């Protein structure tokens, strides 16, 4: 907030963009500071990191997503083969009847 306040008027926007902040953040922090509760402010963008999943659990989730994707692809391919088989049979019938 001190850097934002010290910046010339035409550079305040650059400070906000660099820090990924909005003017509303500055307003909220000023109001909190003026109310005497500055120590209660928390940067919500950088909260505590989520605990990492065990490697085996992460691998299982990755494999489940891959299986799901492959099952969808297989179903799509089965339908395509069925359509191609029917088209082939139809063309054979037409070819035989033309002879």
Residue pairs with C-beta under 8 A, 6 or more apart in sequence:
1 26
1 29
1 30
1 33
3 15
4 12
4 15
4 16
4 26
7 14
7 15
15 21
16 22
16 23
16 25
16 26
20 45
29 38
29 41
32 38
32 40
32 41
52 58
53 61
